[in-house]
Amino acid sequence: MTPFQEFRLWARRAPAGERAGAGVAAALVLAVLVWVLVPAFEGTATPDALGLSATSATGNGAAGTTTGDAPAGGDAPDGRRTGTAGSGGAVARLPGTGLTAAGARGGALLGTTSGPAGSTGGAAARAASCPAGAATGLTAQRVDIAVIRVNIVGPASNTVFGGESPEQQQTYFQATIDDVNARGGAGCRQIVPHYFDGNPVDQSDLQQKCLEITSKPYFAVLDLGAFATHFPLVSCFARNHMPYFVAYGVPAAQVADDFPFVFGFYTLDRLVRNTVFALRDRGFFSPSHGFEKLGYIYRSCDPALISAERTWLAQVGVPATQMITYDVGCPDAFANPSDIQQAVLKFKAAGVTNVTTASFVGDFGTFTKVAQQQKFKPAYGLPDDSLIPLTYGSASPDHDNIAGAIAITATRAGEERTPGTRPSPGSRQCNAVLAKQHLGTVYSLTPAAGNICDLVWMFDAAMDHAPALRPQYLAAGLQAARSIDFSYPQGPTDFSGQGVTTGGEFWRPNQFRPGCGCWQLLNRAFAPSFPDRQG
């Protein structure tokens, strides 16, 4: 489990005093959250039909580097931000290639796409046009962006949580950006990153960081996860018409509210919906497979999600009379241990045979340990809302209790421990990027390495395919790109739908194998997401 995944749950829910004074102690017990969230997708094409394999070619690279200052500040045509680059962002070195417009456009990270939306992709698509545009942070040769590194300050530090230092994060970012620049840049412009540190535990720091970034002449911002614990603050970027790309799942409602300026990997409602209908198709709710009653335990922090999941469960044939529910409330940190125990006892006494959850990953390990003590061993069918990486951390569920459990994931989780599975073309492309700096592979490093490749590629694709380089047109650029072959840990994507600014349109099942103490794929092929409306 990544350090920021562990930190997010703690920072979001722990009391303020605990966050300030007990970071080290908390790190011993907090191994709990990955945001793996899935957005809407109405198509029926398979990943193969969508052509989600990467195309690669070699472009003319750059030799040598020069230091570059941010362009002079000024008003954009829409009257948004003004200012000049100051001491807040460290200016990265810009390869001195002199590339402009259509110069030296190289190989594509985009997958070729064929299907209902048509076809695109490959080196030809990248070289086909160099979008024109006039906006803050943009010239004919370069695009200046802010990059936010996660820097947990105080007793709860990156080191305490076993994570990548800001410097190591920057190494991954710079390696990926240098590779894109060597192949022609984003929208035929060299990417010039300006690095900032964001402290997820300090809301005032994040507020100030957004004000600082939006006051400077940057075109967009890429965030590894600093705003994960205070996502509503992201609206600060949207209000200033600054595109915000983030390497984690985002709330669907906020994506809609801040459209077209928020871009992310997932939305949770799609993951949960896919889980319910995928379990149905696997016979999880069938009496012939031993189903009698469903135990449903959840946090009530997101009432809309809970209500939606109840509706989906009814649609797959689980009426309220066959569902035993337990609401642990919306605690600041972890659920009360007595609630966990009462839930287990209630489920056992009611004859529950199967269990599912929602927004419960931080407490799932405790639930399974109590269940094992009480000799309660239901069949588990779960959304992979960080469950798979959680299993390899200090807050792992009881392995005997979850033997045979099914988890539905939108990511590539599980493939790294499934014999015979090879890295995808996107993963191999990211490995090649990392190898240039003598780093490890996406399987051997923390998920931050692959996520950074995916984050930069997402921005690159939106720029390359935008009808014009203005902030409000990047969403259209992503739609025109149609798909990006993301590296592990992210899965395949289809951005061709109207207004789609998040990935995660596919899923596949994993099963927990107690022999290896790991999750392995039940099906290597990704399936398309279930539609919003079910008949």
ROLUMDO-68029 format. One line per 8 residues: their letters; for each residue x, y, z of C-alpha. Coordinates in steps of 0.001 Angstrom, whole numbers, plus 500000, padded with zeros to 6 digits. Example, Ala and Ser with C-alpha at 12.3 -4.5 7.8 and 13.67 -1.06 7.14 Angstrom:
<nodes>
AS = 512300/495500/507800; 513670/498940/507140
</nodes>
This chain:
<nodes>
MTPFQEFR = 500000/500000/500000; 501346/503432/499156; 502220/505887/501917; 499727/508468/500732; 496962/505874/500672; 497702/505092/504314; 497933/508743/505189; 494738/509855/503449
LWARRAPA = 492410/507901/505672; 494163/508978/508843; 494471/512624/507876; 490858/512812/506767; 489305/511201/509817; 491579/511473/512849; 490984/514203/515496; 493127/517300/515118
GERAGAGV = 495059/516657/518331; 495889/513149/517247; 497046/514343/513846; 499332/516917/515448; 500850/514813/518183; 500548/511137/517350; 501802/510768/513805; 504409/508146/514619
AAALVLAV = 502045/506038/516705; 499313/506329/514111; 501649/505082/511411; 501860/501730/513157; 498165/501068/512667; 497164/503056/509613; 497506/501041/506432; 494124/501645/505064
LVWVLVPA = 493088/503557/501993; 493587/503600/498244; 491129/505628/496220; 490091/503358/493396; 487016/504972/491971; 485282/504500/488656; 483402/506971/486425; 480425/506462/484204
FEGTATPD = 480690/504606/480902; 477787/503718/478668; 479588/501761/475976; 479663/498044/475393; 482979/497622/473582; 485684/495454/475077; 489198/496809/475649; 490417/494803/472656
ALGLSATS = 487677/496255/470474; 488677/499704/471658; 492256/499027/470652; 493756/499789/474037; 497232/498646/473113; 499975/501215/473066; 501746/502309/469920; 505315/503408/470282
ATGNGAAG = 507784/505111/468001; 510935/507054/468446; 511057/510773/467926; 513908/513207/467717; 515148/513827/471216; 517053/516617/472828; 520648/516746/473900; 521614/519122/476650
TTTGDAPA = 519498/521263/478944; 519152/524887/479823; 517530/526535/482768; 514348/528405/482001; 512421/531098/483799; 508667/531348/483793; 507217/533625/481123; 506181/537084/482094
GGDAPDGR = 502812/537330/483740; 499724/538866/482222; 496039/538516/481732; 494741/535579/479770; 492111/536271/477100; 489420/535259/479586; 490760/537627/482236; 491676/534973/484785
RTGTAGSG = 495171/534909/486363; 497980/537435/486426; 501407/537425/487968; 504977/536321/487427; 506843/533269/488601; 508362/533813/491992; 510136/531831/494650; 507209/529504/495282
GAVARLPG = 507991/527084/492450; 511336/525617/491511; 511797/525905/487754; 512881/522628/486173; 515473/522529/483424; 514055/522814/479919; 515720/520702/477231; 517304/523134/474771
TGLTAAGA = 515920/521691/471577; 514455/524775/469947; 511466/522658/468960; 508438/524606/467837; 505037/523785/466380; 505261/520575/464368; 508904/519908/465136; 510030/516379/466011
RGGALLGT = 506773/514844/467175; 507604/511342/468334; 505929/508080/469335; 502490/507851/470874; 501552/506742/474339; 497969/506801/473196; 496301/503586/472154; 494766/503281/468742
TSGPAGST = 491019/503218/469073; 488376/501679/466913; 484758/501253/467795; 481581/503289/468019; 483524/506530/468372; 485727/505974/465329; 489485/505628/465307; 492523/507585/466334
GGAAARAA = 495906/507175/467920; 499474/506290/467167; 502341/508504/466079; 500370/509802/463111; 497640/511145/465377; 500192/512936/467558; 501926/514472/464570; 498745/515329/462699
SCPAGAAT = 498330/518772/464209; 499916/521163/466656; 497064/523024/468339; 497181/526795/468347; 496278/528711/471458; 496787/531779/473601; 496571/531460/477367; 498461/532103/480555
GLTAQRVD = 501514/529866/480829; 501595/529083/477125; 503852/530178/474279; 504528/528697/470867; 507464/526768/472343; 506571/525858/475936; 503831/525230/478448; 504479/526056/482093
IAVIRVNI = 502690/523921/484675; 502643/523597/488452; 503468/520168/489888; 502477/519470/493486; 504625/517021/495407; 503182/515480/498560; 505163/516610/501595; 503700/515585/504938
VGPASNTV = 505142/518032/507478; 505255/517415/511209; 505195/514231/513328; 503415/512408/510488; 506026/512689/507743; 506546/510970/504408; 509292/508920/506066; 507027/507839/508919
FGGESPEQ = 504513/506528/506391; 507210/504725/504418; 506691/506913/501402; 508577/508588/498651; 510305/511816/499565; 509341/514941/497615; 512709/514675/495886; 511999/511103/494752
QQTYFQAT = 508548/512122/493511; 510202/514887/491505; 512620/512344/490018; 509669/510339/488659; 507934/513464/487371; 511034/514814/485698; 511858/511475/484052; 508370/511275/482539
IDDVNARG = 508279/514922/481480; 511740/514686/479915; 510568/511657/477924; 507479/513494/476641; 509602/516534/475775; 512098/514383/473883; 509226/513119/471737; 507991/516595/470866
GAGCRQIV = 506304/517824/474030; 502645/518343/474907; 500676/520067/472173; 504041/520538/470393; 505314/522527/473361; 508013/521641/475840; 506599/521033/479321; 508284/523203/481959
PHYFDGNP = 507331/522019/485465; 507470/524269/488529; 507495/522167/491704; 505543/522952/494850; 505090/521020/498083; 501596/520413/499457; 500971/519221/503014; 497791/517075/503049
VDQSDLQQ = 497413/517453/506815; 497327/521265/506694; 494180/522708/505121; 495433/526271/505409; 498624/525300/503589; 496591/523803/500754; 494383/526877/500515; 497429/529092/500357
KCLEITSK = 499081/526805/497827; 496152/527066/495448; 496095/530862/495771; 499828/531000/495165; 499717/528720/492120; 496730/530396/490506; 498358/533810/490936; 501264/532718/488747
PYFAVLDL = 501405/532257/484976; 500887/528499/484815; 498630/526746/482344; 497672/523701/484466; 498473/521860/487680; 499395/518194/488225; 498930/516858/491776; 500201/513496/493029
GAFATHFP = 497750/513609/495937; 498294/516581/498222; 494633/517656/498010; 493263/514133/498535; 492184/514794/502113; 490534/518130/501320; 489249/517620/497801; 486617/520416/497904
LVSCFARN = 489533/522866/497933; 490233/521805/494348; 487378/524094/493297; 489844/526926/493876; 491677/525826/490715; 488458/525428/488749; 487243/528896/489742; 490448/530265/488242
HMPYFVAY = 490014/528193/485068; 493189/526240/485778; 492954/522577/484662; 493678/520272/487594; 494995/516743/486951; 495200/514433/489935; 496591/510933/490449; 493704/509467/492437
GVPAAQVA = 489960/508974/492358; 487692/512003/492479; 484091/512546/493620; 481772/512332/490633; 479639/515226/491844; 482636/517545/492051; 483884/516516/488629; 480501/517581/487281
DDFPFVFG = 480385/520787/489326; 483889/521846/488278; 483680/520665/484664; 485700/521043/482467; 488653/521693/484767; 489019/518532/486921; 490702/515370/485597; 491316/512189/487579
FYTLDRLV = 491631/508413/487493; 488286/507254/488961; 484948/507946/490602; 483722/505665/493407; 480119/505235/492323; 481166/503397/489161; 483378/500996/491116; 480570/500118/493504
RNTVFALR = 478026/499708/490704; 480414/497461/488771; 480955/495393/491906; 477254/494788/492506; 476464/493749/488939; 479686/491779/488447; 478930/489792/491619; 475437/489124/490298
DRGFFSPS = 476845/487729/487077; 479193/485488/489054; 476257/484016/491001; 477285/485638/494268; 473639/486373/495149; 472302/483032/493913; 470832/480465/496334; 472438/477750/494209
HGFEKLGY = 475790/479175/495298; 474809/479161/498966; 473424/482678/499230; 470731/483214/501856; 471265/486646/503421; 473540/489569/502688; 475374/491439/505425; 475956/495039/504349
IYRSCDPA = 478256/497136/506546; 479127/500703/505617; 480088/504196/506674; 477349/506762/506195; 479704/509622/505196; 478348/509468/501638; 474561/508960/501931; 474032/509260/498168
LISAERTW = 476382/506340/497514; 474712/504170/500162; 471276/504917/498751; 472455/504141/495226; 474025/500856/496273; 470816/499744/497986; 469005/500440/494723; 471555/498424/492730
LAQVGVPA = 471331/495531/495191; 467563/495491/494797; 468017/495445/491024; 470170/492314/491229; 467572/490504/493329; 468532/491266/496928; 465392/492687/498579; 465480/494442/501916
TQMITYDV = 464124/491292/503580; 467336/489457/502637; 469687/492249/503682; 471046/492777/507187; 472629/496206/507442; 474976/497846/509901; 475876/501544/509813; 479053/502409/511746
GCPDAFAN = 478328/506112/511257; 480897/508583/509984; 483677/508503/512594; 486637/510874/512509; 489124/508002/512365; 488246/504344/512717; 484880/502895/513621; 484270/502165/517283
PSDIQQAV = 485539/498623/517990; 482276/497849/519772; 480414/498690/516537; 482577/496249/514616; 481917/493528/517169; 478182/494235/517216; 478052/494067/513426; 479741/490663/513399
LKFKAAGV = 477443/489322/516109; 474360/490723/514368; 475306/489181/511040; 476115/485818/512593; 472886/485689/514610; 470807/486640/511555; 472234/483828/509430; 474184/486044/507041
TNVTTASF = 475999/483991/504399; 477522/486753/502252; 479031/490151/503090; 479702/493302/501079; 480796/496787/502107; 480832/500434/501055; 483368/503090/502114; 484513/500648/504775
VGDFGTFT = 488023/499704/503766; 489732/501305/506771; 487824/499031/509158; 487683/495890/507044; 490806/494339/508549; 489372/494668/512061; 486026/493270/510918; 487640/490113/509529
KVAQQQKF = 489765/489581/512635; 486713/489821/514894; 484751/487588/512514; 487486/484961/512633; 487474/485044/516430; 483702/484561/516407; 483982/481710/513874; 481938/483734/511393
KPAYGLPD = 483243/483038/507881; 480931/484479/505211; 481576/484716/501477; 482949/488174/500716; 482195/490161/497554; 483856/493565/497711; 484779/496678/495728; 488524/497153/495495
DSLIPLTY = 488388/500506/497246; 492049/499984/498302; 491312/496455/499503; 493939/494694/497408; 496939/496859/498385; 495619/496980/501953; 496075/493216/502170; 499852/493612/501917
GSASPDHD = 500112/496230/504670; 500077/496258/508444; 496260/496582/508515; 495729/493432/506442; 492477/491482/506799; 492622/488037/508383; 493809/485788/505556; 491878/482733/506713
NIAGAIAI = 488670/484686/507070; 488815/486144/503538; 489943/482947/501815; 488210/482824/498437; 486922/486413/498675; 486104/488189/495393; 487194/491786/494751; 486154/493796/491714
TATRAGEE = 488842/496249/490621; 489160/498964/487988; 492952/498843/488161; 495685/496393/487244; 495974/495281/490879; 496467/491550/491132; 498312/491104/487862; 501705/491563/489489
RTPGTRPS = 501067/488406/491573; 499255/486351/488951; 501563/483802/487287; 501851/484182/483539; 500700/487807/483428; 502990/490200/481582; 503120/493969/482003; 500880/495854/479584
PGSRQCNA = 502372/497999/476800; 501700/501079/478925; 503517/499532/481881; 506452/498604/479675; 506529/502158/478312; 506679/503557/481852; 509396/501021/482705; 511396/502332/479749
VLAKQHLG = 510976/505895/481004; 512153/504904/484493; 515049/502869/483112; 516542/505979/481525; 517153/507252/485070; 518238/503824/486342; 515142/503479/488487; 513130/500300/489104
TVYSLTPA = 510016/498998/487393; 506397/499832/488072; 505991/496439/489765; 509014/496939/492031; 508494/500607/492967; 505592/502124/494876; 502457/502912/492818; 503607/506552/492735
AGNICDLV = 505969/505779/489851; 503299/504362/487530; 500726/506915/488637; 503082/509756/487718; 503588/508309/484235; 499806/508124/483852; 499236/511634/485185; 501721/513232/482785
WMFDAAMD = 500438/511161/479858; 496866/512227/480602; 497879/515889/480422; 499917/515216/477269; 496982/513504/475537; 494583/516328/476389; 497050/518885/475034; 497879/516954/471860
HAPALRPQ = 494250/516536/470835; 492675/519780/472055; 490899/521773/469308; 492752/524805/470649; 495076/525271/473585; 492817/527041/476021; 492129/525669/479510; 488452/525007/478817
YLAAGLQA = 489308/522864/475759; 491453/520187/477410; 488372/518098/478200; 487551/518071/474493; 491150/517100/473818; 490891/514114/476137; 487642/513082/474457; 489330/513298/471049
ARSIDFSY = 492249/511206/472329; 489679/508509/473193; 492032/506264/475150; 495383/506244/476911; 497187/503004/477641; 497903/503746/481283; 500720/502025/483108; 500247/499793/486139
PQGPTDFS = 498657/500386/488599; 495935/501988/486457; 493699/500109/484041; 492540/500768/480469; 490518/503864/479641; 487873/505180/477274; 487495/508961/477286; 485326/509081/474170
GQGVTTGG = 482089/509803/476028; 480762/513330/476149; 482118/515187/479167; 484346/512315/480359; 487380/513599/482264; 488132/510494/484343; 489288/506986/483515; 488396/503620/485007
EFWRPNQF = 485718/502506/482559; 486600/498805/482843; 486819/496162/485556; 487992/492643/486247; 487717/490214/489195; 490364/489111/491670; 490212/486321/494238; 492149/486011/497467
RPGCGCWQ = 494347/482906/497597; 495416/481991/501153; 498212/479794/499820; 500175/482797/498567; 498486/485304/500847; 497699/487353/497777; 495044/488427/495307; 495201/486921/491832
LLNRAFAP = 493226/487607/488687; 490266/485378/487910; 490083/486841/484425; 492876/488694/482680; 490483/490429/480293; 488933/493710/481376; 485160/493977/480949; 483348/497250/480148
SFPDRQG = 481573/499003/482990; 477901/498334/483505; 475622/501135/482308; 474082/503542/484773; 470595/502282/484078; 469831/498604/484474; 466766/496909/483082
</nodes>
